[in-house]
Amino acid sequence: MSNTMTDPKRIIIEPVTRVEGHGKVSILLDENNKVKQARLHIVEFRGFERFIQGRPFWEVPVLVQRLCGICPVSHHLAAAKAMDLIVGATKLTPTAEKIRRLMHYGQMLQSHTLHFFHLVSPDLLFGFDADPTIRNVIGVAKKFPELAKQGVLMRKYGQEVIKATAGKKIHGTGAIPGGVNKNLTIEERDFFLKDVDQIVAWAQNALKIAKDYTTQHLEKLAPFGSFDSNHLGLVRKNGQMDLYDGVLKAVDSQGKVIFDQVDNQDYAKYIAEEVRNWSYMKFPFIKSIGPEKGWYRVGPLARVNICTSIDTPLAEAERKEFMALTGGKPNNVTLAYHWARMIENLHSIEVIRNLLNDKDLQGKDLVVTGKRREEAVGIVEAPRGTLFHHYRVNKDDQVTMANLIVSTTSNNEPMNRAVEKVAKDHLSGVQITEGLLNHVEIAIRAYDPCLSCATHALGQMPLTVNLFDAQGTLLDSRSR
């Protein structure tokens, strides 16, 4: 980062806590100690696109999920969807399609639950400015033991669904090119059915916490790291929410459609990526608008904003209430991500309940093949947003090209803007305060970023913030 006489001071926040992975925030002050620039730096390198080159294509769904220990199912399924097309499976059997959906919605449930209860609930239940020694998951467990128990059991339920469909809770092998390698037994089905209604009730309870907090503190939250933006994601051809499959749709901050009904295989005609020299993450944008204004948000907020309805009744009623807050137009409040995420959490368990009662899950027809091809794209809605997997495979069945646009990459520009907005609103002079640190992190945490897909005990990492002058002299420092 530039450190000249016209940019006399900088604040470094490293690492950022209660997110998955490692990153740092640098805040650059001008001569008057006002925020001139704020950036979120991703300081880890991801080389999976190169690692898998030369590997046989049928290994890819298992290989690429090693990228992530938080949402491996999303990478597993995105890769499997691409490899379906490589082997010519343009339409899966009903059993294969529904087993994959069950796996995927189990993943959504466990990931959203983990983020809300483990990483976010301390801020909502204790307040942004509460003592950091209690503003953590242990503090929640001590003061709200029943709520903490619900969070643990909800996540466990989602993980058990993944295990039953993928073979393991983490890094399973259930999805294969052209279908799946197992169905759901009657015994497995009954195991999940006995608790499903309780999980639905708990999901409603979690949603109420997020909704009530947002609506009761809207005056404070509305400007917090917020800005108008484009929104992008998958929807069904009729506009309904679908987290496993669909067509690409993007709208602007007022709800005007930028594009719709875009086939997954054509994503590169509409989306490009920009490289900047201060981050390992790229900056995607909508081609027709350009990099300056074509950036967009993905994830729960975007998905609720772009869909026309949700096909499960409880979640649809909540979606209508969510959209009523903005008169039917997209909600651009950054911290409304938590409310939207819990709407999706409720939707996920409703979908799981419906699937468990579908006899197709016990079917025996699991795999199809067809005419071989050499290039394909697989897209799913991962917990954090739209996930793109693009591959080329040669005649020897070896991967020759891979391009992954992960959800957090698409949210890279929005996260940077959120950090800058919060820094400008909450930094006073050159004093590094606990309040400033937490406010910056809360803005980042709303996006549930998976920076390197690492996990950390209690969701905490050591945090050191240093303030330097133009000559590199340490002016101030704070550590947690």
N, C-alpha and C positions, 0 to 999 in steps of 0.2 A: 504494500500500500504506500502511496505517496506520503512523504512526511517532510514537506517543505515549509518555508517561513510563512507561506500563505495558508498552510494547513497546520497550525501550531500544536494541536493536541489531539490525542486519540485515546479512546477507551476500548479496552479489549475485554470481552466476556467469554471465558473459555474454561471448561466446556459448558454447553447449555445443558441444564438438568431436566429430568423427567420427560425426556424424549428418547426414542430408540436411536442410538448411535452417537456419533461425535461431531460436533460443529462448534464454531466460535462466532461471536458477534463483535464487530469493530465499529465504533462510533467516532466519527471524525468531526472535530469542532473547528469553527472559523476563529478569526481574530477576536471576535466578541463573545467567544465561548457559547455560541449557538450551534446547534447540530447542522452540519453541512452535508453529511453523508452517513448512512448506516447500512451495513452489509452483513448478511448471514453467509459465512464461509463454510463450505463443506470440505473438510480437510482429509477425507479418506477417499481412496481411489477404488473404483469398482471395475474389474477387468473381465467380467464373465463373457462379454461378447467375443473376446479373444480366446478365453479358456476353452470354449466349446467348439471352436473351429477344428475340423478334422475328426470330430467324434461322430459315430453313427447316429442318425436322426432319432432312432427309437430310444436312445439314452437321454435325450434332451429333457423330457418332462421331469425326470428324476434329478438330472444334473442341475438345471437352472434354479430349482427351488432351494438349493444350498445357499443361494444368495441371501436368503432371509429365514430367520428363525421365528419371526413374528407372524408373517402371512405367507408361509411356503405354499399353501394350497393355491393361492392366487397365481403364483408363478407356475406351479404344477399344471393348473388348468389352462392358463393362457398358452403355455407351450404345447399342451396336449391338443388344444383346439387348432393350433397351427399344423401340428403333425397329422391330425385327422385329414386335413386337406392334402398333405403330402402323399398320404396313402389312398387318397380318393374317396374318403368317407365324408361326403357332403351332407349326409343326414344320418345321425346316430339312431340306434334302436331306442324305443321308448324307455326301456330299462336303463340303458347306458346314459341317456340324457338326464333321467331323473335321479339316478345315483350320483352323477356329477353335481347336479343342482343341490342335492341334499348335502353333499360334501362342502360345496361352496357356501351355502347359507349357514352351515355349522361353523365355517371359518369366519363369516361376517359376525355371527353371534359372539364367538369367543374373543375376537379382536376388538370389537366395539365395547364389549363388557370390560375387557382388560383396560382399555384406554380410559373409559369413563370412571370406573371405580378406583383403579390403581394410580392413574396419573392426573386426572382432572378433578375428581370429587373433593380432594382436599382444598382446592381453591374455592369451589362453590359452597362447601359446607362450613368452612371457617372464614372465608373472605380473603381477598387478594393480599391484604396487609397484615394477616395474622402471623403470629410467631412461627418462623419456619421450622422450629423444633417440633411443633405439633401439626404443621400443615403438610402432612404426608400420610401415606397409607396406614402407618402404625397409629397415628393420631386418629384417623377415621375408625380403625378397628376398636380403639379404646372408648371413644365417645359414642360411636354408632355401631355396636357389635352386630346387631341384626342385619343392618344394611351391608356391612362388610361380608357377613356370611352369605347373603344373597349374591353378592358379586362373585365370590369364590365358586359357589355352586352353579351359577349361570355359566361362568366360563368353563367349568368342568363339564357341564352338559354339552357345550359346543365342541369341546375337545373329544369327548366320547363319540359324538356324531362323526367327527373327522376320522377317528380310529376305526370305526365300524365301516366306513366307506373307502378310506384310503389305506388301511392296514396298520397305520401308526398315527399317533397324535401329531408328530412333527416329521416331515420329510417322508411321507407315505408314497405308495406306488400304485394306487388304485386306478388312476387314469392312464390309459395306454393309447397309442395311435389307433384310432378307429373305434374307441369305446372304453370299457372298464374291464377289470379282471375279476370282479366279484359282484354279487347282488347283496341284498339285505335279507337276512333270514327272518322268519317269523319271531324267533326268540329275541333277536336284536330289535326288531320293530316294537315288540311289546315292552322291552326294557325302556325304550324312549317314550312310549305313549303314556306310561304310568306317571311320569313327572311333567309332561309337556304343558299341561294347563297351569301348573305352578310357575313354570318358567315364563309363560305368557304374563301372568299376574305380576311377577317381579319385574319384567321388562316394562310393563305399564308404570310401575312405581318409579323406576329409574328415569323414565321419560318425564314423569311429572316433576321430578327434582330439577331436571335440565330446563324444562319449559317454565316452571314457576320462577326459577332464578333469572332467566332471561327476561321474562315479562315484568317482573317486579323491579329489576334494575336496568330497564331498557334505556332510561335517560343517560345513565353512566356508560352502558355497554355500547350503545349505538355508534359513538365516535371512536371507540377503543380499537385502534389498529384497523379501522374500516375504510373502505373506498369502493367506488363503483368498479365493476369488472365484468368481463365476459365469463360465461360458464359453459362447461363442456362435459359430455358423458354419453353413455349408451341409453337408449330407450327402445321399446318395442315399436313396431311399425305403426301401431295405433297411438303412440305417444306415452304409453304406460311405463312405469319404472320396471326395469329388469336388470338385476345385478350380475347375471351370468352371460347373457347374450342380447344382441340387438343391433340397431343401427346407430351411427354417430350423429349427435345433434349438438349444436352450439347456439347460444343466445347471448345478446348483449345485456348490459346492466338494467335495461328497461324491459327486457323480455322479447325484443325483436329477434326473429330467427336469423342467424348468420348462415347456417346450413343445416340440413336435416336429411334423413333417409340415406346417409352415406354408408355404403357397404364397407365392412371392415378392411377388405382387401385394397380399398382405395384411400386409406387414411393419409398416405404420403402426398396425395394430391391437394390435401387441405391443411396439413400440419407440417411445419418445419422446425428445426432446432438451431438455436444460436449458441455459439461458444463465447465465453468471456474468460479473460486470463486470470481471474481471481477466485475461481471456483471450479471444482471437478465436476459439478453438475451443470448440465446444459440448460438452456432457457427456451422451451418450446413456444411457438406462436402460430396463430392462424394466418396462413399464407395470404389470403385475400386482403387482410388488414395490415400486415407487416409487423416486424418485431417491436416497434415502439408502442403500438396500441393493441396489437393482436394477441397479447398474453391472456391467459384465462385461468380460472380456478376449476379444480376437479374435486371429487369427494362428496361426502354427504350433503353439504350445502348446495353444491352445483347440481347434484342428482335430484334433490327435492325441487330445486328451482326450475329445472328443464322439463321434468315429466308433467304430463297432463293429469295423471291419476296414479293411484297404487291399487293393485287388485286384491289386497287383503283388507277387510273392513275396518279393523281397529286402527291400522296405520293410515288408511285413507282419511278417516275422520280427523286424525291428528295432523295430517298433511294440510287439510283444508283450514284448520285452525292456524297452522304455521303461515300459510300463504295469505290468510285474511289480515295478518298483521301489516302487510305491505300492499294491501288492496289487490292482490293477485299478481303483482309484479315480483321479479326476483328480489330476494332478501340479500342485501350486500353487507350485513353486519357480521364481522368476522367471528365473534363469539357465539353467533347463532349456529355455528358448526356443531356445537355440543347438542343442541336441541334436535337438529336435523339428524345427527348420528343416532340419537336414541329413537327417532321415528323409524330409521332403518333397522335398528336392533329389534324393535317390536315387529316390524314387517318380516324380519328374518325368522323369528320363532313362529310366526303365523304360517309362513311358507313351509317350514319344517313340519309343523303339525299337519298341514294339508298333504304333504308328500308321504308322511308316515302312514296315512290312510289310503294310499294309492297302491293297488295290487301289482302295478307294473314293477315295483321295487323287488318283487320276488321272481321276476322273469328270468329265463335262462339264455335268452338271445342277447349277447353282450357286445359283440364286435362285428363291424362291417368294413369292407374295403371296396375300392373302385379303381378308377383310372389314376395312375401315378402322376404327380406333378413335382416341380422342382422349386417352387417359391410359394410361400403362404404366410398369412398374418393371423394371429390369434389375439383377441381382445376380450378382457373381462373387466368388470368393475371390482377392483380390489377394495378392501376396507378404506384405504386412504384415497382412492380415486381410480380413474381409468388407467388400465395397464395394457401396454402395447408390446407384443412379441412378434418380430418379423424375422423370417429365416429364408435362406436359400440352401438347397441340398443338391449335390451333384449326382451323376449317374451311378457313382459308387456308394451312394447312401451316406456320404459324409457332409456335415454342415460346412458350408463355405462362407456364409455371412450370417450374422445375427445382430439385430438392433433392438434394444429394449428401452422403451420410454416408461419409466416407473412413475407411479402416482406423485411421489414427492418431487420428481423432476418437473412435472407440469405445474406444481404449486411453488416452484422455486421463486419466480418473480413475485407472486402474491405474498409469500413469506417475507421477502426482502422489503417490500413496500409496507407490510405490517410492522416490521421492526423499525423502519424509519419513521413511520407515523407515530408510534408509541414513544420513540426516543425524542422526537420533537415536542411531543405533548407533555412528557414527564421528566425530562432531564433538566435540572436547574443548576446552572453554572458548571463547575467541574467536580462537584461533590458526588461521589459514588455511593448511592444509598441502596439499602436492601429493597426498598420499594421500586427503584428503577430496574434492578436486576429482575425481580419477579415479574414486573409488568412486561418487560421485553420477552421473557420466557413464556408468559401466559399467551401472548400474541402468537408465538411460534407454535406452542402446544395445541392451539385450536385446530391446526392442520393435521395433528397427529403424525408428524413427519417421521419417516423411517430412514434416518440418515445413513446408517450402515447396517441396519437390522440387527443390532446388538441389544442385549438386555442387561440390566444393571440391578443389583440388589436394592430392594425398597424403592426402585425407580429413581435413585439418587446417584449423583456423581460429584466428586469434589469440584468446586467452582472457585476460580481465581479471576479477579478483575484488576487490570493494571491500567493506570493512566500515565501516558508519556507526553513529554513536550517534543518539539521539533528535533532536538538534539538526541532524543532517546533517553533522557533523564527520567527516572521514575518519580512521578509527582504524588501518586496516591495508589493504594492497593487495598483490596478487600478479599477475604477468602471465607468460604463456608467449610 
